[in-house]
Amino acid sequence: MEISNNEAKLLYFLYERKDSQPIPLEECGGSSLSEEEIRSASSWLKMKGLVDLDEIKEVKYELGEEGKKYLEQGFPEENLLLLVKDRGELSIDSVMEIMGNSNARIAIAQASKFGFAPVKGKIIWDKGKGSTFLEEINMRKQVLKLIDSGIPLNKQYERLFENLVKRGDVIYSRKKTRWNLSITEKGKEYAASAPMKLSIGELTPQILIDGSWKDREFRKYDLNLQGKHFDRAGRHPLRYLINEIRDIFLEMGFMEMSGNYIESTGWNMDSLFIPQDHPARDMQDTFYLSTKHKVIFSKDEEKLFKKFGNVQKNGIKGYRGYAVEWSLKESEKLVLRTHTTPNTIRYLSKYKDIEGGYFSVEKVFRHESVDWKHLAEFHQIEGAVHSKDTSLATLKWFLKYFYAQLGFKDIRLAPSYYPYTEPSMDVIVKINGKEVELGGSGIFRPEVLKPLGIKYPVMAWGMGLERLALIYYGLNDLRQLYESDIDWLRNFKIRT
């Protein structure tokens, strides 16, 4: 049996160890091999029966951003309880004002489970319930401390741990696979039969020049050696889901759109009746490009954007506009697109005289703090229909049909607000008995369509692909979709 130089170095390293216990791959550096060389050599040695390579899967738990904040500043429900205890009672409006909407909602939901549900708009202190609740909170904080310190949890904390894992970005799990290596009896016999002798596996100019090849053996190659079996490649879960969504749109007769990652604010915002002083344009919400290159609009584009600017400032007949100043220079700024709706506007302007449906599933970028439910880079699903038959009733039918094809038979449409649609609706679906907002929709405003010269109404709807994927694959963190967990990628299943 022939082994390569790297295999020999690793095998003799294991053979000469005094400790016969398995050793992690990352601790085999004494073999003078790199990590990549160790992994390759160990795989070949295992196939030849000279070593055992054991896979050990671990799940490591860490505190998410919310968990770190709660450990430092206290749980929202803890802060609420202390406020109520101090004041005797507290109105919901006061809770919202003091704690902020997000923290207040979390606090009230958690407090309600311990008998502190609001009564007639107030939360009233109860000493008995309060002491039980505070004890529970202290236990929750203890769980966070143990996880932060890397200390394993006892069984007494299992219930609390399960509760906290479900609370978004409080506790975050990371799957890790490590490999332990040990020499087999066959490997020991091989190593004991002769001292390590490194052969020439590759001729190099240096070996030929210095003549060292004359005193060394050349490695023999076994042409009958069976190669290692590798699983074939497969589609990524997100690509699988994108294809499913594309099929739904294509079966409905829609045409697929595509666009650019980099957009001018003219197309990204001005074309959608978003005023130039709107908060969505701020640096904290949008990625602006720092570049010396200036976007050059065509004459038609410049003319179109001036129309949009005039509508923003003065409105159109029957609609007042924002009465704000508008500048073409502001429209020339470059951003990473924050949505795919500019695709829709471009296609509508190109095919303004043709009725039809359009869709896209493409990446967008938001200046978000990354956590379990937010990503700075994600995919947006967008559909739009331009037709004389477009109406709110038609939109409702399309939404029910589209979401039914995705497996959501029970949806609810709730009034909402978007700058460029009116009326607007949020799509709410039921998942395990709970209502979850999954997307937005609406009819494009006249301020958007009139500058384009479009006479028929346009309806549109959109949703985030990654949030949909969480439901389909039974995950609890968006970041899991982009982790290289090979086992999950090979065996993912769709929820039905």
C-alpha positions as CSV (number, residue, x, y, z in Angstrom):
1,M,0.0,0.0,0.0
2,E,1.3,3.4,-1.0
3,I,0.6,6.6,1.0
4,S,1.5,10.1,0.1
5,N,4.0,12.3,1.9
6,N,1.2,14.2,3.7
7,E,-0.5,11.0,4.7
8,A,2.8,9.6,6.0
9,K,3.4,12.8,8.1
10,L,0.0,12.6,9.7
11,L,0.1,8.8,10.2
12,Y,3.5,8.8,11.9
13,F,2.5,11.8,14.0
14,L,-0.5,9.8,15.3
15,Y,1.7,6.7,15.8
16,E,4.3,8.5,17.8
17,R,1.8,10.1,20.2
18,K,2.0,8.7,23.7
19,D,-1.7,9.3,24.2
20,S,-3.8,6.8,22.2
21,Q,-7.1,8.7,22.7
22,P,-8.7,10.4,19.6
23,I,-7.4,13.8,18.9
24,P,-9.3,16.7,17.2
25,L,-8.2,17.5,13.7
26,E,-7.3,21.0,14.6
27,E,-4.8,19.7,17.2
28,C,-2.8,17.8,14.6
29,G,-0.6,20.8,13.8
30,G,2.4,19.0,15.1
31,S,2.4,16.9,11.9
32,S,3.8,20.1,10.2
33,L,0.8,20.1,7.9
34,S,-1.7,22.9,7.2
35,E,-5.4,22.5,8.3
36,E,-6.4,21.8,4.7
37,E,-3.6,19.2,4.2
38,I,-4.6,17.5,7.5
39,R,-8.3,17.2,6.3
40,S,-7.3,15.8,2.9
41,A,-4.7,13.3,4.3
42,S,-7.1,12.1,7.1
43,S,-9.8,11.4,4.5
44,W,-7.4,9.3,2.4
45,L,-6.0,7.5,5.5
46,K,-9.5,6.6,6.6
47,M,-10.4,5.2,3.2
48,K,-7.2,3.0,3.4
49,G,-8.2,1.8,6.9
50,L,-5.2,3.3,8.7
51,V,-7.2,5.8,10.8
52,D,-10.6,6.3,12.2
53,L,-12.3,9.7,11.6
54,D,-15.3,10.3,13.9
55,E,-17.8,13.1,13.3
56,I,-19.1,14.9,16.4
57,K,-22.0,17.3,15.9
58,E,-22.6,20.0,18.5
59,V,-25.0,22.8,19.0
60,K,-23.6,25.9,20.6
61,Y,-25.9,28.5,22.1
62,E,-25.0,32.2,22.3
63,L,-26.8,35.3,23.4
64,G,-28.3,37.3,20.5
65,E,-28.4,41.1,20.5
66,E,-31.7,41.2,22.5
67,G,-30.3,38.6,25.0
68,K,-27.2,40.7,25.6
69,K,-29.4,43.8,26.1
70,Y,-31.8,42.0,28.5
71,L,-28.8,40.7,30.5
72,E,-27.5,44.2,30.9
73,Q,-30.7,46.3,31.1
74,G,-33.2,43.8,32.3
75,F,-36.1,42.0,30.5
76,P,-38.9,44.3,29.2
77,E,-41.3,42.4,31.5
78,E,-39.0,42.9,34.4
79,N,-38.8,46.7,33.8
80,L,-42.6,46.8,33.4
81,L,-43.2,44.9,36.6
82,L,-40.9,47.2,38.6
83,L,-42.7,50.3,37.2
84,V,-46.1,48.9,38.2
85,K,-44.8,47.8,41.6
86,D,-43.4,51.3,42.2
87,R,-46.6,53.2,41.1
88,G,-49.3,50.7,42.0
89,E,-50.9,50.9,38.6
90,L,-50.0,52.1,35.1
91,S,-52.0,52.8,32.0
92,I,-51.1,51.2,28.7
93,D,-50.5,54.6,27.2
94,S,-48.0,55.4,29.9
95,V,-46.2,52.0,29.4
96,M,-45.9,52.8,25.7
97,E,-44.6,56.3,26.3
98,I,-42.0,55.2,28.9
99,M,-40.8,51.9,27.4
100,G,-41.4,52.5,23.6
101,N,-43.8,50.5,21.5
102,S,-41.6,47.5,20.8
103,N,-40.5,46.9,24.4
104,A,-43.9,47.7,25.7
105,R,-45.6,45.1,23.5
106,I,-43.1,42.4,24.6
107,A,-43.5,43.3,28.3
108,I,-47.3,43.4,28.3
109,A,-47.5,40.0,26.4
110,Q,-45.1,38.4,28.9
111,A,-46.7,40.0,32.0
112,S,-50.1,38.9,30.9
113,K,-49.0,35.2,31.2
114,F,-48.5,35.8,34.9
115,G,-51.9,37.5,35.6
116,F,-50.8,41.1,34.8
117,A,-53.1,41.5,31.8
118,P,-54.4,45.0,31.3
119,V,-57.8,45.7,32.8
120,K,-59.7,48.6,31.4
121,G,-56.5,50.0,29.9
122,K,-54.5,49.7,33.1
123,I,-52.0,47.2,34.7
124,I,-52.5,46.9,38.4
125,W,-49.9,45.6,40.9
126,D,-50.6,42.3,42.7
127,K,-48.1,41.4,45.4
128,G,-48.7,37.6,45.2
129,K,-48.5,37.4,41.5
130,G,-45.7,39.9,41.5
131,S,-43.4,37.8,43.7
132,T,-44.0,34.7,41.6
133,F,-43.3,36.7,38.4
134,L,-40.1,38.2,39.8
135,E,-38.8,34.8,40.8
136,E,-39.5,33.6,37.2
137,I,-37.6,36.6,35.8
138,N,-34.6,35.9,38.0
139,M,-34.5,32.4,36.7
140,R,-34.6,33.7,33.1
141,K,-31.7,36.0,33.9
142,Q,-29.8,33.1,35.4
143,V,-30.2,31.1,32.1
144,L,-28.8,34.1,30.1
145,K,-25.8,34.3,32.5
146,L,-25.0,30.6,32.1
147,I,-25.2,30.8,28.3
148,D,-23.1,33.9,28.2
149,S,-20.5,32.1,30.4
150,G,-20.6,29.0,28.2
151,I,-21.7,26.8,31.2
152,P,-24.1,23.9,30.3
153,L,-27.6,24.2,31.6
154,N,-29.1,21.8,34.2
155,K,-32.5,20.1,33.7
156,Q,-34.1,22.6,36.0
157,Y,-33.6,25.3,33.3
158,E,-34.9,23.3,30.3
159,R,-38.4,24.9,30.4
160,L,-37.0,28.4,30.8
161,F,-34.5,27.8,28.0
162,E,-37.2,26.6,25.6
163,N,-39.2,29.7,26.4
164,L,-36.3,32.1,25.7
165,V,-35.3,30.3,22.4
166,K,-38.7,31.1,21.0
167,R,-38.3,34.8,21.7
168,G,-36.5,35.9,18.6
169,D,-32.9,37.1,19.0
170,V,-32.6,36.4,22.8
171,I,-30.8,33.1,22.3
172,Y,-29.1,32.1,19.1
173,S,-28.0,28.5,18.2
174,R,-25.0,27.7,16.1
175,K,-24.4,24.2,14.7
176,K,-20.8,23.0,14.7
177,T,-19.3,19.8,13.4
178,R,-15.8,18.7,14.6
179,W,-13.8,15.6,13.8
180,N,-11.7,13.4,16.0
181,L,-8.8,11.3,14.5
182,S,-7.3,8.1,15.9
183,I,-4.9,5.5,14.4
184,T,-6.2,2.0,13.8
185,E,-4.4,-1.3,14.5
186,K,-3.8,-1.6,10.8
187,G,-2.3,1.9,10.9
188,K,0.0,1.0,13.8
189,E,1.2,-2.1,12.0
190,Y,1.9,-0.1,8.9
191,A,3.9,2.6,10.8
192,A,5.8,0.0,12.8
193,S,6.9,-1.9,9.7
194,A,9.3,0.8,8.6
195,P,10.5,4.3,9.5
196,M,8.8,7.2,7.7
197,K,10.4,7.7,4.3
198,L,9.2,10.6,2.2
199,S,9.1,9.9,-1.5
200,I,9.0,12.3,-4.4
201,G,5.4,12.8,-5.5
202,E,6.0,15.7,-7.8
203,L,9.0,16.7,-9.9
204,T,10.0,20.3,-9.3
205,P,12.7,22.5,-11.1
206,Q,14.6,22.6,-7.8
207,I,14.9,18.8,-7.5
208,L,16.1,18.5,-11.0
209,I,18.7,21.3,-10.5
210,D,20.2,20.1,-7.2
211,G,20.1,16.4,-8.2
212,S,18.4,15.3,-5.0
213,W,16.1,13.1,-6.9
214,K,18.9,10.6,-7.5
215,D,19.0,9.5,-3.8
216,R,15.2,9.4,-3.2
217,E,12.4,7.1,-4.2
218,F,9.5,8.2,-6.5
219,R,6.0,7.6,-5.2
220,K,4.2,4.8,-6.8
221,Y,0.6,5.4,-7.9
222,D,-2.1,2.7,-7.6
223,L,-4.3,3.1,-10.6
224,N,-6.8,0.6,-9.2
225,L,-7.5,2.6,-6.0
226,Q,-11.1,3.3,-5.5
227,G,-12.0,6.9,-5.2
228,K,-14.0,8.5,-2.4
229,H,-17.8,8.8,-3.0
230,F,-19.2,12.3,-2.8
231,D,-22.9,13.2,-2.7
232,R,-24.0,15.0,-5.8
233,A,-24.8,18.7,-5.6
234,G,-28.4,19.9,-5.0
235,R,-30.4,23.1,-5.1
236,H,-30.1,25.5,-2.1
237,P,-33.4,25.7,-0.2
238,L,-33.8,29.4,-1.2
239,R,-33.2,28.5,-4.9
240,Y,-35.8,25.7,-4.6
241,L,-38.3,28.2,-3.1
242,I,-37.6,30.8,-5.8
243,N,-38.3,28.3,-8.5
244,E,-41.6,27.3,-6.8
245,I,-42.6,31.0,-6.7
246,R,-41.5,31.6,-10.3
247,D,-43.7,28.6,-11.4
248,I,-46.7,30.2,-9.7
249,F,-46.3,33.5,-11.4
250,L,-45.5,31.9,-14.8
251,E,-48.6,29.7,-14.6
252,M,-50.7,32.8,-14.0
253,G,-49.2,34.3,-17.3
254,F,-46.9,36.9,-15.7
255,M,-43.7,38.1,-17.4
256,E,-40.5,38.1,-15.3
257,M,-38.7,41.3,-14.7
258,S,-35.0,42.0,-13.8
259,G,-33.2,45.1,-12.6
260,N,-30.0,46.5,-11.2
261,Y,-28.6,46.3,-7.7
262,I,-27.4,49.9,-8.0
263,E,-30.2,52.4,-8.6
264,S,-30.4,56.2,-8.7
265,T,-32.7,57.7,-6.1
266,G,-34.7,58.9,-9.0
267,W,-35.8,55.4,-9.9
268,N,-35.7,54.0,-6.4
269,M,-37.7,56.8,-4.7
270,D,-38.8,59.7,-6.8
271,S,-40.6,57.5,-9.3
272,L,-42.6,56.1,-6.3
273,F,-43.9,59.4,-5.0
274,I,-41.5,59.3,-2.1
275,P,-40.6,62.9,-1.3
276,Q,-36.9,64.0,-1.1
277,D,-37.2,64.7,2.6
278,H,-38.8,61.4,3.4
279,P,-37.1,59.5,6.4
280,A,-36.7,56.4,4.2
281,R,-33.9,58.3,2.3
282,D,-31.8,58.8,5.5
283,M,-28.4,57.2,5.7
284,Q,-29.6,55.0,8.6
285,D,-32.2,53.3,6.3
286,T,-30.4,53.3,2.9
287,F,-27.0,52.3,1.6
288,Y,-25.6,55.2,-0.4
289,L,-22.7,54.7,-2.7
290,S,-19.6,56.9,-2.3
291,T,-18.3,57.4,-5.9
292,K,-16.9,60.1,-8.1
293,H,-18.8,58.8,-11.1
294,K,-22.0,60.6,-11.8
295,V,-25.1,58.9,-13.1
296,I,-26.1,60.2,-16.5
297,F,-29.8,60.3,-17.2
298,S,-31.1,60.1,-20.7
299,K,-33.2,63.1,-21.9
300,D,-36.3,61.0,-21.5
301,E,-35.4,60.0,-18.0
302,E,-34.6,63.6,-17.0
303,K,-37.9,64.7,-18.4
304,L,-39.7,61.9,-16.6
305,F,-38.0,62.7,-13.2
306,K,-38.9,66.4,-13.6
307,K,-42.5,65.3,-14.0
308,F,-42.2,63.2,-10.8
309,G,-40.7,66.2,-9.0
310,N,-43.5,68.5,-10.1
311,V,-46.1,66.0,-8.8
312,Q,-44.3,65.8,-5.5
313,K,-44.3,69.6,-5.2
314,N,-47.6,70.5,-6.7
315,G,-49.6,67.3,-6.9
316,I,-52.1,66.5,-9.7
317,K,-55.7,67.3,-10.2
318,G,-57.6,66.0,-7.2
319,Y,-54.4,65.3,-5.2
320,R,-52.4,68.0,-3.4
321,G,-48.8,66.6,-3.4
322,Y,-46.3,67.3,-0.6
323,A,-45.6,71.0,-1.3
324,V,-41.8,70.2,-0.9
325,E,-38.8,71.4,-3.0
326,W,-37.4,69.0,-5.5
327,S,-33.9,68.8,-7.0
328,L,-32.7,66.7,-10.0
329,K,-29.3,66.6,-8.3
330,E,-30.9,64.7,-5.4
331,S,-32.3,62.2,-7.9
332,E,-28.8,61.5,-9.2
333,K,-27.5,60.0,-6.0
334,L,-26.7,56.3,-6.2
335,V,-28.0,53.7,-3.7
336,L,-28.2,49.9,-3.3
337,R,-31.8,49.5,-4.2
338,T,-34.1,49.2,-1.2
339,H,-36.9,47.4,-3.0
340,T,-37.6,45.8,-6.4
341,T,-40.5,48.2,-7.3
342,P,-38.2,50.3,-9.6
343,N,-38.2,47.2,-11.8
344,T,-42.0,47.5,-12.0
345,I,-42.0,51.2,-12.8
346,R,-39.4,50.7,-15.5
347,Y,-41.4,47.9,-17.1
348,L,-44.7,49.9,-16.9
349,S,-43.0,52.9,-18.6
350,K,-41.7,50.6,-21.3
351,Y,-44.9,48.7,-21.9
352,K,-47.4,51.5,-21.0
353,D,-49.8,50.6,-23.7
354,I,-49.9,46.9,-23.0
355,E,-51.9,45.3,-20.3
356,G,-50.1,42.5,-18.4
357,G,-48.7,41.1,-15.3
358,Y,-45.0,41.3,-14.2
359,F,-43.0,39.7,-11.3
360,S,-39.5,39.5,-9.9
361,V,-37.7,37.7,-7.1
362,E,-34.5,39.6,-6.6
363,K,-32.1,40.9,-3.9
364,V,-32.6,44.2,-2.1
365,F,-30.6,46.0,0.5
366,R,-31.6,47.8,3.7
367,H,-29.4,49.4,6.4
368,E,-30.7,47.0,9.1
369,S,-29.2,45.7,12.3
370,V,-28.9,42.0,11.5
371,D,-30.9,39.8,13.9
372,W,-33.1,36.7,13.8
373,K,-35.8,38.5,11.7
374,H,-33.8,41.2,9.9
375,L,-31.0,41.0,7.2
376,A,-29.2,43.8,5.4
377,E,-29.4,41.8,2.2
378,F,-32.4,39.7,1.3
379,H,-34.8,38.8,-1.5
380,Q,-38.1,40.5,-2.3
381,I,-40.9,38.9,-4.2
382,E,-42.9,41.4,-6.3
383,G,-46.0,41.0,-8.5
384,A,-47.9,43.7,-10.4
385,V,-50.8,43.8,-12.8
386,H,-51.6,46.6,-15.3
387,S,-55.2,46.2,-16.6
388,K,-58.4,48.1,-17.2
389,D,-60.1,45.4,-15.0
390,T,-57.8,46.2,-12.0
391,S,-59.7,47.0,-8.8
392,L,-59.5,46.4,-5.1
393,A,-61.7,43.3,-5.6
394,T,-59.4,42.0,-8.3
395,L,-56.4,42.5,-6.0
396,K,-58.1,40.6,-3.2
397,W,-58.8,37.7,-5.6
398,F,-55.2,37.6,-6.8
399,L,-53.8,37.7,-3.3
400,K,-56.0,34.9,-2.1
401,Y,-55.1,32.8,-5.2
402,F,-51.4,33.6,-5.0
403,Y,-51.0,32.8,-1.3
404,A,-53.2,29.7,-1.6
405,Q,-50.6,28.4,-4.1
406,L,-48.0,28.9,-1.4
407,G,-50.0,26.8,1.0
408,F,-51.8,29.6,2.9
409,K,-55.5,28.9,2.6
410,D,-56.6,31.3,5.4
411,I,-55.4,34.9,4.9
412,R,-56.7,38.2,6.3
413,L,-56.3,41.6,4.6
414,A,-55.8,44.5,6.9
415,P,-55.7,48.2,5.9
416,S,-52.2,49.7,5.8
417,Y,-50.2,52.6,4.4
418,Y,-47.5,52.8,1.7
419,P,-46.4,56.1,0.1
420,Y,-47.1,54.9,-3.5
421,T,-50.3,52.8,-3.1
422,E,-53.8,53.8,-2.0
423,P,-55.7,51.8,-0.9
424,S,-53.0,49.6,0.7
425,M,-53.4,46.3,2.5
426,D,-51.2,44.0,4.6
427,V,-51.5,40.3,4.1
428,I,-51.8,38.4,7.3
429,V,-51.7,34.6,7.4
430,K,-52.3,32.0,10.2
431,I,-49.4,29.8,11.2
432,N,-49.9,27.3,14.0
433,G,-53.0,29.3,15.1
434,K,-51.1,32.6,15.2
435,E,-51.4,35.5,12.8
436,V,-48.3,36.6,11.0
437,E,-47.9,39.6,8.7
438,L,-46.3,38.2,5.5
439,G,-46.5,41.0,2.9
440,G,-47.9,44.3,1.6
441,S,-50.1,45.2,-1.3
442,G,-52.1,48.0,-2.9
443,I,-53.2,50.0,-6.0
444,F,-50.6,52.4,-7.3
445,R,-51.5,56.0,-6.7
446,P,-52.3,58.4,-9.6
447,E,-49.2,60.4,-8.7
448,V,-47.1,57.4,-9.7
449,L,-49.0,56.4,-12.9
450,K,-49.9,59.8,-14.5
451,P,-46.2,61.0,-15.1
452,L,-45.7,57.6,-16.9
453,G,-48.7,58.2,-19.1
454,I,-50.4,55.0,-17.9
455,K,-54.2,55.2,-18.1
456,Y,-55.2,51.9,-16.6
457,P,-54.9,51.1,-12.8
458,V,-51.9,49.0,-11.5
459,M,-52.1,46.7,-8.5
460,A,-49.0,45.3,-6.8
461,W,-48.0,43.1,-3.9
462,G,-44.8,42.0,-2.3
463,M,-43.2,39.9,0.4
464,G,-39.8,38.8,1.8
465,L,-38.5,35.5,0.5
466,E,-36.4,34.7,3.6
467,R,-39.3,35.3,6.0
468,L,-41.4,32.9,3.9
469,A,-38.5,30.4,4.0
470,L,-38.6,30.4,7.8
471,I,-42.1,29.1,7.7
472,Y,-41.5,26.6,4.9
473,Y,-38.4,25.1,6.5
474,G,-39.5,25.4,10.2
475,L,-36.6,27.6,11.2
476,N,-36.5,30.3,13.8
477,D,-33.7,32.5,12.6
478,L,-33.1,34.1,9.1
479,R,-29.4,33.7,9.5
480,Q,-29.7,29.9,9.5
481,L,-30.6,30.1,5.8
482,Y,-27.1,31.3,5.0
483,E,-25.1,28.9,7.2
484,S,-23.0,26.1,5.7
485,D,-24.7,23.3,7.5
486,I,-24.2,20.6,4.9
487,D,-26.4,18.0,6.7
488,W,-29.4,20.4,6.7
489,L,-28.7,21.5,3.1
490,R,-28.8,17.9,2.0
491,N,-31.9,16.9,3.9
492,F,-34.1,20.0,4.2
493,K,-37.8,19.4,4.0
494,I,-40.7,21.7,3.2
495,R,-43.5,22.2,5.7
496,T,-46.9,21.1,4.4
